[in-house]
Amino acid sequence: MKRIYELSRELGVSSKKIIEILSGLGVTVKSSLSSVGEEEEFMVRSTIEAENKVEVSKETKKEEIEKVEVENKDLQKENATKVAIKEAPELATKEKETEVIEEPKVEEKKILYISDGMTPREIAQKINVKESEVIKKLIKLKTLATINQALNISLIESVVKEFGYEPKLKEEESLTFEETEVENVADLQPRPPIVTVMGHVDHGKTTLLDKIQKTKIASKEFRGITQKIGAYQVEINGKKITFIDTPGHEAFTAMRARGANVTDIVILVVAADDGVKPQTIEAIQHAKAAGVQIMVAINKIDKPGAQPEKIMQQLTEYGLIPEEWGGKTIFVKVSAKTGEGIDELLEMILLLAEIMEYKANPKTLARGLVLEAKLEKNRGPVATVLIQKGTLRVGDFVCVGAASGKVRALINDRGKRLKEAGPSTPVEILGINMVPEAGDSLIAVKSDKEAKLMAEKMLNRKKELQIQRMKKPTLSCFVQGTDLSEVKELKLILKADSQGSLEAILTSLAKIKEENVTISILSSGTGGISESDVMLASASQAIIIGFNVRPSNTALKLASEEGIDIRTYRVIYDLIEDISKAIKGLLPPKYEETILGRAEVRQTFKVPKIGLVAGCYVVDGKVTRDAKVRVLRDNVIIHEGELSSLKRFKDDVKEVNQGYECGISIKDFHDIKENDIFEIYKLVEVAC
Ligand SMILES: Nc1nc2c(ncn2[C@@H]2O[C@H](COP(=O)(O)OP(=O)(O)OP(=O)(O)O)[C@@H](O)[C@H]2O)c(=O)[nH]1
């Protein structure tokens, strides 16, 4: 949130001008003291930027058009082949009548192949204009959109026509459902905020969620029955709040890694008799990476040892400064046990929601997100869906992930049958033909046929996404294949063996300066690289940097599934040099390691002439004689080197597989202890 006068100062234009622009966008503001949200700020910025833009000269434009034409020819060729291969009359392209193209007046018609769900950024790249130009045209079309927002097909058509192109749908993308409707501001109405509770183990997340549900629902309900459907709503003075019932940042980040960001507000629970703990910090980092609002609930204030002031003090270190100390974070003292402070907490959530103005259009076909799904004996596939926009009604045709069907029944968190469910409502839906996955989207459509086609497309998209998920950023490929004029953000997650080295790394990183690149540290901490780090990297497109630490077995496995680049270093200089090179695009596509396996030391014995031999058990993968080895003790690297011998009983062998025992000795290293882990790896060249 920013006040108009602050924005006016930043942009060097008058507050009046900003108010005018906003009013043109349908946003009413009272005065220069009023605040605007990020989206409005973005729109104002792009409008001013677009206005300031000098007209592109005719020559440049001509060049650009020629470039697009070459691209078009290629695309036409590609398209023709696809048509020939795949005849699908029911998917017939919904082609709009060619419109007369007025501007720019050059040569023949310029065809631009478009597909549903393109974003303003993709359109800008395709027609070689600035993103702000596209946003400007969208504003002209009375549409607010961010650069990465998927647009519906008719809007894409209108926008590219604005640029003087004749839009044509790509054959395989020709389904006519609306991918993401861009809302008309006038249709948006306030919706209940969606809240997730996070915090350290045992700080009282579950108790708090239960207490809120019990006090605010059960006592007032007829039979007092509440059921767990993954989320519930409470009502305070006629205003609703939606709580996601799966506390913790793991579930939150796992959803985000799948592209699903549902939460508006995170309630960070910290026990007043304990303090800020590792998972408190993790939760802050995960919530910040997701860009959601954080509110603090200092819990267990009924306990004799409660020291709420201490918690407030501790949290300032993480940028959460209470309002009463001049900061922006709302802190509420509560007891999930006695119920003290809970009303205030709920009021504060509503206040924050009012300031943030969470809105959605209730009038369109519904869109939602699956929180949970299961197969039930007498009910068939059941999915709990959180409606994000539109209204879902019994009888609506829906596609839910790869499933489809007609909504047979809608049941709310109190077990009550509903006829319809609007934005932010969690509902169980019955009537779909299979069990979808958590994180899948629900899309209501106009017909059964459309629902089935959509489900098929969703299935294909899921497969594509899986492939895309493997294409996570890597350090070597950081700047390659990207437009250098664009500001790039290198997102890092840092783990080190000690606080001292962590600070040294952070200080050195802060000194790296490169135009158009910003380095963001999403999280940093001491200890081995955990699954939670990998999930955060996956959800935020980040790279993990480890200093003298290694990933745990499960983190390693997850990283390979998610395609996360984990870089580990033993010398700070090397770490900093790699990052400096990466952001300059100088880091050569280098050798990266492939982990072959891990062996656990079960016992050690001294052998004359050879030295110390470790009797090992191969717990994962394999050990090969010519590979490199890293000795780990509690996931901290003790040594890196090479094997000097690999034996099965008395014989030298080339490799030993998982599940077998072997004797390993390491070149020039004898400080081996029982339970040490030998990580066996080799170096392979990687291409971007
Ligand atoms: N005295 C007191 N005890 C509380 C309060 N809130 C929770 N507890 C107790 O603290 C313990 C942990 O609470 P949980 O709600 O299970 O904590 P959690 O954060 O959900 O824990 P995990 O699910 O393990 O992450 C339980 O024994 C609760 O009864 C409180 O406000 N006051």
The ligand as an SDF file (V2000), in Angstrom:
LIG
                    3D

 32 34  0  0  0  0  0  0  0  0999 V2000
   -1.7840  -22.9370   28.1980 N   0  0  0  0  0  0  0  0  0  0  0  0
   -1.9830  -22.9380   26.9080 C   0  0  0  0  0  0  0  0  0  0  0  0
   -1.7180  -24.0350   26.2040 N   0  0  0  0  0  0  0  0  0  0  0  0
   -1.9200  -24.0090   24.8670 C   0  0  0  0  0  0  0  0  0  0  0  0
   -2.4010  -22.8630   24.2150 C   0  0  0  0  0  0  0  0  0  0  0  0
   -2.4770  -23.1360   22.8940 N   0  0  0  0  0  0  0  0  0  0  0  0
   -2.0740  -24.4070   22.7300 C   0  0  0  0  0  0  0  0  0  0  0  0
   -1.7240  -24.9270   23.9220 N   0  0  0  0  0  0  0  0  0  0  0  0
   -1.2160  -26.2870   24.1520 C   0  0  0  0  0  0  0  0  0  0  0  0
    0.0160  -26.4180   23.4680 O   0  0  0  0  0  0  0  0  0  0  0  0
    0.1610  -27.7220   22.9240 C   0  0  0  0  0  0  0  0  0  0  0  0
    0.4260  -27.6500   21.4460 C   0  0  0  0  0  0  0  0  0  0  0  0
   -0.6770  -27.1000   20.7740 O   0  0  0  0  0  0  0  0  0  0  0  0
   -1.0380  -27.4770   19.2800 P   0  0  0  0  0  0  0  0  0  0  0  0
   -2.2310  -26.6950   18.9080 O   0  0  0  0  0  0  0  0  0  0  0  0
   -1.0650  -28.9330   19.0790 O   0  0  0  0  0  0  0  0  0  0  0  0
    0.2310  -26.8910   18.5580 O   0  0  0  0  0  0  0  0  0  0  0  0
    0.5540  -26.8880   17.0070 P   0  0  0  0  0  0  0  0  0  0  0  0
    1.2880  -25.6220   16.7380 O   0  0  0  0  0  0  0  0  0  0  0  0
   -0.6660  -27.1550   16.2210 O   0  0  0  0  0  0  0  0  0  0  0  0
    1.5370  -28.0900   16.9340 O   0  0  0  0  0  0  0  0  0  0  0  0
    1.9100  -29.0020   15.6560 P   0  0  0  0  0  0  0  0  0  0  0  0
    0.6010  -29.3770   14.9870 O   0  0  0  0  0  0  0  0  0  0  0  0
    2.6120  -30.1590   16.2790 O   0  0  0  0  0  0  0  0  0  0  0  0
    2.7880  -28.1640   14.7930 O   0  0  0  0  0  0  0  0  0  0  0  0
   -1.1260  -28.4660   23.2810 C   0  0  0  0  0  0  0  0  0  0  0  0
   -0.9080  -29.2340   24.4160 O   0  0  0  0  0  0  0  0  0  0  0  0
   -2.1080  -27.3560   23.5730 C   0  0  0  0  0  0  0  0  0  0  0  0
   -3.1080  -27.7350   24.4800 O   0  0  0  0  0  0  0  0  0  0  0  0
   -2.6860  -21.6930   25.0240 C   0  0  0  0  0  0  0  0  0  0  0  0
   -3.0900  -20.6400   24.5390 O   0  0  0  0  0  0  0  0  0  0  0  0
   -2.4450  -21.8080   26.3460 N   0  0  0  0  0  0  0  0  0  0  0  0
  1  2  1  0
  2  3  2  0
  2 32  1  0
  3  4  1  0
  4  5  2  0
  4  8  1  0
  5  6  1  0
  5 30  1  0
  6  7  2  0
  7  8  1  0
  8  9  1  0
  9 10  1  0
  9 28  1  0
 10 11  1  0
 11 12  1  0
 11 26  1  0
 12 13  1  0
 13 14  1  0
 14 15  2  0
 14 16  1  0
 14 17  1  0
 17 18  1  0
 18 19  2  0
 18 20  1  0
 18 21  1  0
 21 22  1  0
 22 23  2  0
 22 24  1  0
 22 25  1  0
 26 27  1  0
 26 28  1  0
 28 29  1  0
 30 31  2  0
 30 32  1  0
M  END
$$$$
